[in-house]
Amino acid sequence: MIKSIIYVLVGILTALIGWIVSGTLGVILYSGNDMDIQVIGGWAMYLCIVIVVCTGLMLSKTKKD
């Protein structure tokens, strides 16, 4: 039970760090736009990467016929 809680806390911490880093990268990459567009663009990139990685992990763990 304790191990599961630790995994959840590490996952949440990793997600928060990724969210902050992606917002910062969005500000750097989209420097010609308004601040809102920069941060939202960075967050959108982060979410796309997370979706692709998680989908790949789930598909790799499925049983092959």
C-alpha positions as CSV (number, residue, x, y, z in Angstrom):
1,M,0.0,0.0,0.0
2,I,2.8,2.4,0.9
3,K,4.6,1.6,-2.4
4,S,1.5,2.5,-4.4
5,I,1.2,5.9,-2.6
6,I,4.9,6.6,-3.3
7,Y,4.4,5.8,-7.0
8,V,1.3,8.1,-7.1
9,L,3.3,10.9,-5.4
10,V,6.3,10.5,-7.7
11,G,3.9,10.5,-10.7
12,I,2.2,13.7,-9.5
13,L,5.6,15.4,-8.9
14,T,6.9,14.4,-12.3
15,A,3.7,15.7,-13.9
16,L,4.1,19.1,-12.1
17,I,7.7,19.4,-13.1
18,G,6.9,18.6,-16.7
19,W,4.1,21.1,-16.7
20,I,6.4,23.9,-15.4
21,V,9.2,23.0,-17.8
22,S,6.8,22.8,-20.8
23,G,5.3,26.2,-19.9
24,T,8.8,27.6,-19.9
25,L,9.7,26.0,-23.2
26,G,6.5,27.4,-24.7
27,V,7.6,30.9,-23.7
28,I,11.0,30.3,-25.3
29,L,9.7,28.7,-28.5
30,Y,6.7,31.0,-29.1
31,S,8.4,34.2,-28.1
32,G,6.7,36.3,-30.8
33,N,3.2,35.8,-29.4
34,D,1.3,36.9,-26.2
35,M,2.3,35.3,-22.9
36,D,-1.0,33.4,-22.7
37,I,-0.4,31.8,-26.2
38,Q,3.2,30.9,-25.3
39,V,2.3,29.1,-22.1
40,I,-0.8,27.3,-23.6
41,G,1.4,26.3,-26.6
42,G,4.0,24.8,-24.2
43,W,1.3,22.9,-22.2
44,A,-0.3,21.6,-25.4
45,M,3.1,20.2,-26.6
46,Y,3.5,18.6,-23.1
47,L,0.1,17.0,-23.3
48,C,0.7,15.7,-26.8
49,I,3.9,14.1,-25.7
50,V,2.3,12.5,-22.6
51,I,-0.5,11.1,-24.7
52,V,1.8,9.6,-27.2
53,V,4.1,8.1,-24.6
54,C,1.3,6.7,-22.5
55,T,-0.4,5.2,-25.5
56,G,2.8,3.6,-26.6
57,L,3.4,2.1,-23.2
58,M,-0.1,0.7,-23.0
59,L,0.1,-0.8,-26.5
60,S,3.5,-2.3,-25.7
61,K,2.1,-4.0,-22.6
62,T,-0.9,-5.7,-24.4
63,K,-0.6,-9.4,-25.1
64,K,0.3,-10.3,-28.6
65,D,-1.8,-13.1,-30.2
